[in-house]
Amino acid sequence: ARELDLQSAKRNARLTELSRRAITAAEQIAVSLDHLTVGLGHLLLVMLLEERSPISVLLREEGLDEMRLRESLDTAAASLLVSIEVVLDQALDQAESLGSHYTGMEHLLLTLTADETGRRLLIEQGMNPEAIRGRIKRQLRK
């Protein structure tokens, strides 16, 4: 049922092609780790690894450590396994409020910085959600 909900959300959301691919890649990582949900941690890892997006550079510069994140995913840390469905709807609203017709990876990350669960996750991974939020907003204004 969860997979169907996520598939439905992906179909109905106006995602950029890169965002759609990132969500699909997050699903693949979750399956490879035998996790029952596609979590925020899976999405964060994909954002970090997706070198076609400036979000990858931003996350690295803000201190996201790939090995630490992978280790947390391997041990199935609860905060990383919160379903990404929570973020998808909020990211669509975030994109619209910023005048975008499509939801990009920057909107997904911006939503993580605004969502309480996402904020905790970013802090656990050694990052400052406010600094990330400020950088994304500056990027979007350009």
C-alpha positions as CSV (number, residue, x, y, z in Angstrom):
1,A,0.0,0.0,0.0
2,R,2.8,2.4,0.8
3,E,4.4,1.8,-2.5
4,L,1.2,2.6,-4.3
5,D,0.8,5.8,-2.3
6,L,4.3,6.9,-3.3
7,Q,3.7,6.0,-6.9
8,S,0.5,7.9,-6.9
9,A,2.2,10.9,-5.3
10,K,5.0,10.8,-7.9
11,R,2.5,10.7,-10.7
12,N,0.3,13.5,-9.4
13,A,3.1,15.9,-8.3
14,R,4.6,18.3,-10.8
15,L,8.2,17.2,-10.4
16,T,11.2,18.1,-12.5
17,E,12.7,15.1,-14.3
18,L,15.7,15.2,-11.9
19,S,13.4,15.2,-8.9
20,R,11.4,12.3,-10.3
21,R,14.7,10.4,-10.9
22,A,15.9,11.2,-7.4
23,I,12.7,9.8,-5.8
24,T,13.0,6.6,-8.0
25,A,16.7,6.3,-6.9
26,A,15.6,6.7,-3.3
27,E,13.1,3.9,-3.8
28,Q,15.9,1.7,-5.2
29,I,18.2,2.3,-2.3
30,A,15.4,1.5,0.2
31,V,14.7,-1.8,-1.6
32,S,18.4,-2.7,-1.8
33,L,18.6,-2.2,2.0
34,D,15.4,-4.1,2.6
35,H,13.7,-1.1,4.2
36,L,10.0,-1.1,4.2
37,T,9.6,2.6,3.6
38,V,11.3,5.0,1.3
39,G,12.6,7.4,3.8
40,L,14.0,10.9,4.1
41,G,17.5,9.4,4.5
42,H,17.3,7.6,1.2
43,L,16.2,10.8,-0.5
44,L,19.0,12.8,1.3
45,L,21.6,10.3,0.1
46,V,20.4,10.6,-3.5
47,M,20.5,14.4,-3.3
48,L,24.0,14.1,-2.1
49,L,25.0,11.7,-4.9
50,E,23.2,13.5,-7.8
51,E,26.0,15.5,-9.2
52,R,23.9,17.1,-11.9
53,S,22.2,19.2,-9.3
54,P,23.7,22.1,-7.4
55,I,22.0,20.6,-4.3
56,S,24.8,18.0,-4.2
57,V,27.5,20.7,-3.9
58,L,25.4,22.6,-1.3
59,L,25.0,19.5,0.9
60,R,28.7,18.6,0.7
61,E,29.7,22.2,1.6
62,E,27.2,22.2,4.5
63,G,28.9,19.1,5.9
64,L,26.8,16.1,4.9
65,D,29.1,13.1,5.2
66,E,28.2,10.3,2.8
67,M,29.8,7.5,4.9
68,R,28.1,8.7,8.1
69,L,24.7,8.8,6.2
70,R,25.3,5.4,4.7
71,E,26.2,3.9,8.1
72,S,23.0,5.4,9.6
73,L,20.9,3.9,6.8
74,D,22.6,0.5,7.2
75,T,21.6,0.5,10.9
76,A,18.1,1.7,9.9
77,A,18.1,4.8,12.1
78,A,14.5,5.7,12.7
79,S,14.8,9.4,11.7
80,L,16.1,8.3,8.2
81,L,13.2,6.0,7.6
82,V,10.4,8.6,8.0
83,S,8.5,8.3,4.7
84,I,9.2,10.9,2.0
85,E,5.5,11.1,1.3
86,V,5.4,13.8,4.0
87,V,7.8,16.0,2.1
88,L,6.3,15.6,-1.3
89,D,3.1,17.5,-0.7
90,Q,4.8,20.2,1.3
91,A,7.5,20.5,-1.4
92,L,4.8,21.1,-4.1
93,D,3.3,23.9,-1.9
94,Q,6.8,25.3,-1.3
95,A,7.5,25.4,-5.1
96,E,4.1,27.1,-5.8
97,S,4.7,29.7,-3.0
98,L,8.0,30.6,-4.7
99,G,6.4,30.9,-8.1
100,S,7.5,27.6,-9.6
101,H,5.2,25.3,-11.6
102,Y,7.5,22.4,-11.0
103,T,9.0,20.9,-7.8
104,G,12.8,20.6,-8.0
105,M,15.3,19.1,-5.7
106,E,15.9,22.5,-4.2
107,H,12.2,22.6,-3.2
108,L,12.5,19.1,-1.7
109,L,15.5,20.1,0.4
110,L,13.9,23.5,1.3
111,T,11.0,21.5,2.6
112,L,13.3,19.3,4.7
113,T,14.7,22.5,6.4
114,A,11.1,23.6,7.2
115,D,9.7,20.3,8.4
116,E,10.4,19.4,12.0
117,T,11.3,15.8,11.2
118,G,13.5,17.0,8.3
119,R,15.2,19.6,10.5
120,R,16.0,16.9,13.1
121,L,17.4,14.7,10.5
122,L,19.6,17.4,9.0
123,I,20.9,18.3,12.5
124,E,21.6,14.6,13.3
125,Q,23.7,14.5,10.1
126,G,25.7,17.5,11.3
127,M,24.1,20.2,9.3
128,N,22.5,23.6,10.0
129,P,19.0,23.7,8.5
130,E,18.8,27.5,8.7
131,A,22.1,27.9,6.8
132,I,20.9,25.5,4.1
133,R,17.5,27.3,3.9
134,G,19.3,30.6,3.4
135,R,21.5,29.3,0.7
136,I,18.6,27.7,-1.2
137,K,16.6,30.9,-1.0
138,R,19.5,32.9,-2.3
139,Q,19.9,30.4,-5.2
140,L,16.2,30.6,-6.1
141,R,16.3,34.5,-6.2
142,K,19.0,34.4,-8.9
